[in-house]
């Protein structure tokens, strides 16, 4: 079981710092919501991290578990 605040170190990071730490996924740079796929299980369940930005800094982080296609 992962700690709930495992990704809190990303709070208040800039978009460029997020790209340096997490890599370049398909995120439209000017958007205020970026997503990263953290894990895909063998039966298709995905662990998705949502990063919410206010200005250029991460203001909120959410983790979602989904099956199939993700829609915000």
Biotite code that builds the C-alpha atoms (Angstrom):
import biotite.structure as struc

atoms = struc.array([
    struc.Atom([0.000, 0.000, 0.000], chain_id="A", res_id=1, res_name="UNK", atom_name="CA", element="C"),
    struc.Atom([1.396, 3.368, -1.012], chain_id="A", res_id=2, res_name="UNK", atom_name="CA", element="C"),
    struc.Atom([1.270, 6.353, 1.319], chain_id="A", res_id=3, res_name="UNK", atom_name="CA", element="C"),
    struc.Atom([-1.410, 8.855, 0.349], chain_id="A", res_id=4, res_name="UNK", atom_name="CA", element="C"),
    struc.Atom([1.028, 11.762, 0.225], chain_id="A", res_id=5, res_name="UNK", atom_name="CA", element="C"),
    struc.Atom([3.711, 9.963, -1.785], chain_id="A", res_id=6, res_name="UNK", atom_name="CA", element="C"),
    struc.Atom([3.600, 12.582, -4.552], chain_id="A", res_id=7, res_name="UNK", atom_name="CA", element="C"),
    struc.Atom([3.344, 15.709, -2.386], chain_id="A", res_id=8, res_name="UNK", atom_name="CA", element="C"),
    struc.Atom([6.934, 16.597, -3.291], chain_id="A", res_id=9, res_name="UNK", atom_name="CA", element="C"),
    struc.Atom([5.500, 17.735, -6.654], chain_id="A", res_id=10, res_name="UNK", atom_name="CA", element="C"),
    struc.Atom([3.385, 20.462, -5.032], chain_id="A", res_id=11, res_name="UNK", atom_name="CA", element="C"),
    struc.Atom([4.503, 24.004, -5.937], chain_id="A", res_id=12, res_name="UNK", atom_name="CA", element="C"),
    struc.Atom([6.766, 22.701, -8.726], chain_id="A", res_id=13, res_name="UNK", atom_name="CA", element="C"),
    struc.Atom([6.758, 24.482, -12.075], chain_id="A", res_id=14, res_name="UNK", atom_name="CA", element="C"),
    struc.Atom([5.710, 22.817, -15.315], chain_id="A", res_id=15, res_name="UNK", atom_name="CA", element="C"),
    struc.Atom([9.345, 22.567, -16.419], chain_id="A", res_id=16, res_name="UNK", atom_name="CA", element="C"),
    struc.Atom([10.309, 20.937, -13.100], chain_id="A", res_id=17, res_name="UNK", atom_name="CA", element="C"),
    struc.Atom([7.474, 18.409, -13.549], chain_id="A", res_id=18, res_name="UNK", atom_name="CA", element="C"),
    struc.Atom([8.722, 17.560, -17.048], chain_id="A", res_id=19, res_name="UNK", atom_name="CA", element="C"),
    struc.Atom([12.250, 17.087, -15.637], chain_id="A", res_id=20, res_name="UNK", atom_name="CA", element="C"),
    struc.Atom([11.017, 14.757, -12.863], chain_id="A", res_id=21, res_name="UNK", atom_name="CA", element="C"),
    struc.Atom([8.159, 12.890, -14.571], chain_id="A", res_id=22, res_name="UNK", atom_name="CA", element="C"),
    struc.Atom([9.086, 13.067, -18.244], chain_id="A", res_id=23, res_name="UNK", atom_name="CA", element="C"),
    struc.Atom([7.162, 14.334, -21.234], chain_id="A", res_id=24, res_name="UNK", atom_name="CA", element="C"),
    struc.Atom([3.784, 12.638, -21.544], chain_id="A", res_id=25, res_name="UNK", atom_name="CA", element="C"),
    struc.Atom([1.059, 13.856, -23.853], chain_id="A", res_id=26, res_name="UNK", atom_name="CA", element="C"),
    struc.Atom([0.173, 17.029, -21.960], chain_id="A", res_id=27, res_name="UNK", atom_name="CA", element="C"),
    struc.Atom([-0.678, 20.317, -23.653], chain_id="A", res_id=28, res_name="UNK", atom_name="CA", element="C"),
    struc.Atom([1.722, 22.757, -21.981], chain_id="A", res_id=29, res_name="UNK", atom_name="CA", element="C"),
    struc.Atom([-0.730, 25.692, -21.495], chain_id="A", res_id=30, res_name="UNK", atom_name="CA", element="C"),
    struc.Atom([-3.430, 23.489, -19.873], chain_id="A", res_id=31, res_name="UNK", atom_name="CA", element="C"),
    struc.Atom([-4.059, 23.665, -16.126], chain_id="A", res_id=32, res_name="UNK", atom_name="CA", element="C"),
    struc.Atom([-4.603, 19.887, -15.851], chain_id="A", res_id=33, res_name="UNK", atom_name="CA", element="C"),
    struc.Atom([-1.886, 17.376, -16.705], chain_id="A", res_id=34, res_name="UNK", atom_name="CA", element="C"),
    struc.Atom([-2.159, 13.599, -16.384], chain_id="A", res_id=35, res_name="UNK", atom_name="CA", element="C"),
    struc.Atom([0.458, 10.903, -15.935], chain_id="A", res_id=36, res_name="UNK", atom_name="CA", element="C"),
    struc.Atom([-0.143, 7.161, -16.130], chain_id="A", res_id=37, res_name="UNK", atom_name="CA", element="C"),
    struc.Atom([1.660, 5.682, -13.139], chain_id="A", res_id=38, res_name="UNK", atom_name="CA", element="C"),
    struc.Atom([0.741, 2.014, -13.493], chain_id="A", res_id=39, res_name="UNK", atom_name="CA", element="C"),
    struc.Atom([-1.283, -0.366, -15.656], chain_id="A", res_id=40, res_name="UNK", atom_name="CA", element="C"),
    struc.Atom([-2.221, -3.714, -14.155], chain_id="A", res_id=41, res_name="UNK", atom_name="CA", element="C"),
    struc.Atom([-2.377, -6.937, -16.123], chain_id="A", res_id=42, res_name="UNK", atom_name="CA", element="C"),
    struc.Atom([-6.186, -6.725, -16.268], chain_id="A", res_id=43, res_name="UNK", atom_name="CA", element="C"),
    struc.Atom([-6.283, -3.124, -17.508], chain_id="A", res_id=44, res_name="UNK", atom_name="CA", element="C"),
    struc.Atom([-6.758, -1.060, -14.372], chain_id="A", res_id=45, res_name="UNK", atom_name="CA", element="C"),
    struc.Atom([-4.807, 2.202, -14.662], chain_id="A", res_id=46, res_name="UNK", atom_name="CA", element="C"),
    struc.Atom([-3.400, 4.369, -11.917], chain_id="A", res_id=47, res_name="UNK", atom_name="CA", element="C"),
    struc.Atom([-3.541, 7.978, -13.137], chain_id="A", res_id=48, res_name="UNK", atom_name="CA", element="C"),
    struc.Atom([-2.032, 11.027, -11.438], chain_id="A", res_id=49, res_name="UNK", atom_name="CA", element="C"),
    struc.Atom([-3.766, 14.342, -12.105], chain_id="A", res_id=50, res_name="UNK", atom_name="CA", element="C"),
    struc.Atom([-1.749, 17.510, -11.579], chain_id="A", res_id=51, res_name="UNK", atom_name="CA", element="C"),
    struc.Atom([-3.717, 20.747, -11.260], chain_id="A", res_id=52, res_name="UNK", atom_name="CA", element="C"),
    struc.Atom([-1.862, 23.986, -11.916], chain_id="A", res_id=53, res_name="UNK", atom_name="CA", element="C"),
    struc.Atom([-2.548, 27.518, -10.736], chain_id="A", res_id=54, res_name="UNK", atom_name="CA", element="C"),
    struc.Atom([-0.403, 29.702, -12.938], chain_id="A", res_id=55, res_name="UNK", atom_name="CA", element="C"),
    struc.Atom([2.824, 27.791, -13.473], chain_id="A", res_id=56, res_name="UNK", atom_name="CA", element="C"),
    struc.Atom([2.849, 25.846, -10.171], chain_id="A", res_id=57, res_name="UNK", atom_name="CA", element="C"),
    struc.Atom([1.215, 22.565, -9.106], chain_id="A", res_id=58, res_name="UNK", atom_name="CA", element="C"),
    struc.Atom([-1.570, 23.411, -6.668], chain_id="A", res_id=59, res_name="UNK", atom_name="CA", element="C"),
    struc.Atom([-3.273, 20.018, -6.228], chain_id="A", res_id=60, res_name="UNK", atom_name="CA", element="C"),
    struc.Atom([-2.550, 16.350, -6.889], chain_id="A", res_id=61, res_name="UNK", atom_name="CA", element="C"),
    struc.Atom([-5.141, 13.585, -7.228], chain_id="A", res_id=62, res_name="UNK", atom_name="CA", element="C"),
    struc.Atom([-4.727, 9.868, -7.906], chain_id="A", res_id=63, res_name="UNK", atom_name="CA", element="C"),
    struc.Atom([-7.472, 7.986, -9.773], chain_id="A", res_id=64, res_name="UNK", atom_name="CA", element="C"),
    struc.Atom([-7.892, 4.298, -10.584], chain_id="A", res_id=65, res_name="UNK", atom_name="CA", element="C"),
    struc.Atom([-9.806, 3.642, -13.773], chain_id="A", res_id=66, res_name="UNK", atom_name="CA", element="C"),
    struc.Atom([-10.633, 0.974, -16.323], chain_id="A", res_id=67, res_name="UNK", atom_name="CA", element="C"),
    struc.Atom([-10.682, 1.853, -19.999], chain_id="A", res_id=68, res_name="UNK", atom_name="CA", element="C"),
    struc.Atom([-10.377, 5.376, -21.336], chain_id="A", res_id=69, res_name="UNK", atom_name="CA", element="C"),
    struc.Atom([-9.833, 8.330, -18.995], chain_id="A", res_id=70, res_name="UNK", atom_name="CA", element="C"),
    struc.Atom([-12.042, 11.402, -19.281], chain_id="A", res_id=71, res_name="UNK", atom_name="CA", element="C"),
    struc.Atom([-11.534, 14.378, -16.999], chain_id="A", res_id=72, res_name="UNK", atom_name="CA", element="C"),
])
